Amino acid sequence: MSTAVAVRMIGADFLKVRKKMGTLIWALVLTLAPLLIYFIVSAAQHSSNPAEHGPAGGTHGFINALPALAAFFGPLAAILIGVDAGATDASAGVFRDLVVTGRSRVALFATRLPAAIALTSLVSVAGYTLLVLGTFMFASGSPTPDAALLLNGLGFTLLSVGVICAVAVGFASLTTSRPASLVALIGWQLIASTIIANISSLGSSRELVLREAIAHFSPVSLDGGGGRHGPRGSGLVTMGTGTALIVMAGWLVVFLALGAWRTRTMDA
């Protein structure tokens, strides 16, 4: 397959996912609404009682709001988009039509990934833009994040949603069921992962949790209590950078390989 054909196929997959207005709208709502609520409520509290409630923005506000975008609601939007990209063709009954064009089945799977990640990244950048605007607009004279923290926050956000989106594409391609994939991935990412990471008796096996491997690269604490558990003060499980990279790569390789296998062997 030539580069030109691959680009056209990725563009078609991107358009296909973008035109799913229900998914796109909910992805934007999940990404933007929590940040709007946080800044509006925090600003109102600060305005009514500055002595008890600090500014909504500034470095403190940025540190409080970034986990909501990068570790919670951003990944939810990534799951929505990734599952749609991975399962739509099969669930909509158009997979046969794509196969009869003569395109490689593996290529049909492979082009879903960059399309889904591109749309997820655009949604996340919109959310991060809102986060930065709120950080500076509501600083009220308090210290604001420097360029390094802002760039690290953006990089971590894109890393988090990109990895989760890729896993979602592979898993949805494997199951070919949008509802089952959404329930399983959301349940794992938001509930099971946190529970497992908090079970200290599991020891180093908790390092295999994808959420904790991603959290290692966060520039701010994600534990919700301001504690510093990991080497970068970000997650619940302490692990080295090499281990975190291996864990993320392992999740990506396994689920993308399973998704490609399922697409290649599935009845048209």
N, C-alpha and C positions, 0 to 999 in steps of 0.2 A: 504494500500500500504506500503510495507516494505521500509526500508531505502535504501537497495541495489537497489531496483527497482526505487526509486525516484532519486537516484544518476545517474543511467543509463539514465533515461528520461531527466534529466537536462543536462547530457553530450551530449545526442542526440540533444537537442534543441540548446545547445551552438554550436555544430558542424554545425547545420543547418544555424544558423545566421552567423557564421564565414565564411561559404562557399559562402555567398552572397557577391561576390567580389566587385560588384559595390558599395554596401552599405559600406563595410569595407574600401575600398579605399577612398571614399568621406568622411567618418568619420575621417580617418587619415589626409586627406588634410585639412579639416575644423579645425582640432585640431592643426596640426603642421605648416601649411603654414602661418597663421597670425603671429605666434611667430617668425618664420624665417624672415618674411618681416619686422617685428618691429625691431628686433635686427640688421639686415643688414642695414636698412635705418638709424636707430639711430646711429649706429657705423660710418656710412659714414658721417653723419652730424657732429658728434663729431670730427671726424678726420679732416674734412675740416674747421671747425670753433669751436674749443674747448671753446672759450670765450662765445659764444652764446648758444651752445648746450652741455649739460652735457653728461656724459658717458651713453652708452646704457644699461649697467648693473648696478650692485650695488643695494642698497636698493631702490633707486629711480626708477630704471628700473624694479625691481621686482614688486613694487607697481603699476606701470603703466601697466605691462604686465599681471599680475594675473587676473584682471577683464576680459580681452579678452578671456582667457582660461576658467575660472570658471563660468563666468556669461553670456557669449555670444556664442562663438564658441563651447565650450565644451557641453553646453546644446543642441546646434544644432545637434552635433554628437550623443548625447544621444537620441534625438527625432528620428533620422534616424534609429538607431539600435532598439530602443524600438518599433517603428511602424512596422518595419520588423518582429520582434519577435511576435508581437500581431496579425498581419493581414495576414501573409504569408500563413498559413495553409488554411484559408478560401478563400483567393483570388486566390490561386494556385489550388484550388479544391481537396486538399488532406485530408481535414478534415474528410470526410466520411471514408477514409481508416484508419485513426487513431481511429475513434469511433468503428469500427467493431472489433478492436483488444480486446475490452472489457475493456479498460482503462477508469477510471472515467473521465468524461468531465471536472470536476473541477480540477482534477489532471493534465490534459492536459494543462489547463490554468496556473495552479500554477507553473509548471516547466518552463514556458516561462520566468518568472520574474527573478529568479536567473541567468539564462543563459544570458539574455540581460544585466543585471547589471554587470555581470562578464566581458563580452566583452567591455562594455562601460568603466568600470574601468580600464581595460588594456590599452585601447586607451588613456584615460585621464592621466594615469601614464606616458605613453610615452610622452605626451605633457608636463606634469609637469617636467619630466626629462630634456627635452629640455629647459624649462623655467629656471630651476636651473643652467644648464650649461651656458646658455647665461648670467645669472645674475652674475656669478663669472668670466666668461671668458672676459666679456666686462666691468668689474668694473673699470678698469683704475685707481686703487688706491683709489677709493671712498669707503665709508663704505658699507659693505655687510650685508644681513639679518642674524640674529642669528638663532639658531636651533629652538627656539620657534616659530618664525614667519614662518620658512620653514615648520614646522610640521602643524601649523595652516592653512597655505595656502594649503597644501596637503589635510588636513581633510576637509576644506571647498570645495575644488574642487570635491572630491569624494562625499561629501554630495549633492552638487548642481546637478551633473550629475546623481547621483543615484536616487534622488527624481524625477527629470524630466523624466528619463528613465522609472521608475515604472509607472508614470502617463501615459506616452506614450503607454506602453504595455496595460494598462487597457483601454485607450480610443480607441486604434486601434482594440482591441478585441471586443469592443462594436460596432464600426462602420463597422468592417470587410473590410474597404476600405483603402488601403494604400495612394492613392492620397488625399482623403478627410481628412484623419487623419494628414498627413504632412502639408497640407495647414492650417488646423484649429489650430494645435498646434504651428506651427511656427508663424502664425499670432498673436495668443494670447500671446505667450511668448515674442516675440520681439517687437511687435507693441502695441497691446491693453493693455498689462500689464503696459507698460511705460506711455501710455496716461492716464490710469485710476489713476495711482499712482501720476501723476502730477496735477490732478484735486482736489485742496485743499477743494473745497466745498463739496466733498463727505465725508469728515471727517474720522471718525474711520472705516468706511466701507472699506476703502482702505487697511486695515490690512488683508482682506481676499484674497488679491492678492498673489498668491504663490511665485512669483518672489521676492516680498518684504519680505516675511517670510524667504525665503532662504538667502536673502541678509543680514538679521540681524546677521548671523553667520560669515560674512566675516571679516577677520582680517584687511582689507584695504577698503578704500572708493570705492564704485562702481558707484557714481553719475556722474562721468566724469568731475567734476569740482573741485575736491579736497575739497569740503565742507564736514562738519560733521553734517548730518541730523539725523541719527539714534543714538541709545544709544551706538553703537559701531562704529559710523562714517561710516556706510556701505551703507545704502539704502536711499530711498526718504521718507519713512514713519517710524515714531517712534513707536516702539512697544516693549513690554517686551519679555523676553526669553520664558516664559510660553506661551504667546500668539502665538509667532512664531512657537513653537512646536505643539500647538493645530491646527494651520492653516495647517501646513504641514501634520500632521496626518489626518486631515479632508479630504484634497485632495487625499491622498493615499487611505484612506478607501473607499471614494465614488467611485473613478474611478476603483479601483481594484475590488470592489464589483460589479459594473456594468459590468466590463469585464468578471468576473466569471459567473454572471447571464446570460449574452448573450451567452457565450460558452456552458453553461448547457442547455439552451433552444433552441439553434439554430438548424434548420433542417440540418440533415446530408445528 
